[in-house]
Amino acid sequence: MPHLTLAHSLQTFSMSPAANASAFPAPVPGTANRPPRLAATIVVVRDGTNGLEVLLSRRAENTDHTSGAWVFPGGILDRDDRAAHAACAGLDDAQASRRLGLDHGGLDFWVAAIRECFEESGLLFGYAAEGGLVDLDGADAARLAAWRGALHRGERTIASLCETEGIRLAADRLVYLSHWLTPLGRPKRYDTRFFIGAAPAAQTALFDGTEMVEQLWIAPAEALARTGSLKLLTPTQKTLETISHFADAASLMAWAAAPRAVSLTMPRVATGSEGLQPVLPEAPAWAELGRIDPAGHGHASYEIVADRAVRLSDRVIRVTAGNGSVMTGPGTNTYLIGGGRVNEWAVIDPGPAIDAHVDAIVAAAPGPIRWIFATHTHIDHSPATVALKRRTGATVHGLAPAHREWQDATFAADVTLHGGERIAIAPATTLAAIHTPGHASNHLCYLLEEEKTLFTGDHVMQQSTVVINPPDGDMRAYVASLRSLLDLDLEWLAPGHGFLMAEPRQAMQAIIEHRLAREAKVLAALRNLGPATADALLARVYADVPARLHPVAMRSLTAHLLKLRDDGLAQAEAGTWALSINATPPGAKH
């Protein structure tokens, strides 16, 4: 039967970035709509001498990129697995299907995981007729072991094993762990459910010698530390990372069995300096890759490269300045908006005054640049306006700041925006200006109405919180501005630094919650330290931030303190800060 090597393709379809990137196969055109095959994998664990151990087996060498990979037991579902439903203990198909979010057929995955584990590793999750777990180290071991090859070759079924040997499958000992789907564009795609189970105590694991040619019990952390000698692929590696935090099998199983959401994980394939690589959902580029390479061809990049034009849609092009740093991430994004029949373009945030970047903006524009829009006038966002206007004659739109510190002194708007303006760039291409003070008094976001995309400047950044620097920065205004955007009908955020961001409301709500959590830490520090200097508060409130970033963090701390002062919760006197007499008592909401 062709079910065992195929499932391991799911585990090994995506290597960790450190693994042999050149071996990662190129996407295959025309496979995006190919339905994935259903598969199941079981992560077998036990308590070893020094703590939790997991069973890994090395695949035999073959002709594809999965050769020699260390994997968990697993394989694709067999049509005969369903016949073993009646032999499953402690779980029926309705219950299993609900756990997996399926209408029916969920128990097939449990059966397949148990069958594959037995075939490949010799461990059988089952109950004997006389009660208790099957003992494969006893008198019946040789007879039961003979079933492994017959199952693998398709000569017998797991249902017939149960009927003949009087065994009930221990489905109740397997806990649903995770859900992985092979990236689009792969030559073989698998929709695999991962389970976890504690190894039956009275059994000894033994690899089959056909598919699996070596095996070991190993602590997850040790396996992760040995990626130079153990070929671990992305689902395997990520699973090991997940379970490595547990001291023993009991605590791991208790965590896995507790109510929790199991979301689908589907890597996307992209290219970059390390060649073709899988990109996981938590990676910055993941959402954008799904938008610009929906079929999974692998042509999009998981990296932002300075001054490389990236087509984000028919209306939007991004060019990123080469000013990457700890403050600007991969660099400042410049966006070109326009197209259509008239083929005229607007630029949002020309960026820093770097000649090569201005050249790249002009080269990226498919037609004449007629408008320049600034989100704000910090020195990484607007200084190139002067050179770009000189070269294009474009009309400059923006707003002057209330305070000149840290601002671009060269910026001069031809048209002053206050928020609420709507500018038609082309037929069916409309930008709406929204005043969003907080990071800067003159900060504007721009909504591309037809694509429900908000260009956020520094109001929302990817993978970083925004520095609020008084007096021009205002924490109270910042939180209020974020809240004002929550009711907009948005699908994408286009930040001033980083890739496109999906789920805008969730992203902005997370920032609000982060700011309020930091504010709560400030209040707690004021309560615990009594009157304290800003330096003393900084050490307590930003203890989770590297010391090298504390000078920057001090700006946001000051903004938090000023907000608390304006809210009537804190007061300053003689160089120290303290709770005001109206401050919220411990445990109360404010």
PyMOL commands that set and color helices and strands:
alter all, ss='L'
color gray80, all
select helices_A, chain A and resi 4-12+21-23+81-87+93-100+107-121+141-153+158-165+171-173+220-225+234-243+249-257+286-292+355-364+385-392+449-451+475-485+504-529+534-541+547-566
alter helices_A, ss='H'
color red, helices_A
select strands_A, chain A and resi 37-48+51-59+70-71+74-76+126-127+168-169+175-181+190-198+212-218+264-265+268-270+277-279+310-311+316-320+333-339+344-348+369-373+395-398+415-416+422-426+429-435+444-448+453-457+492-495+501-502+570-573+576-579
alter strands_A, ss='S'
color yellow, strands_A
deselect
rebuild
show_as cartoon
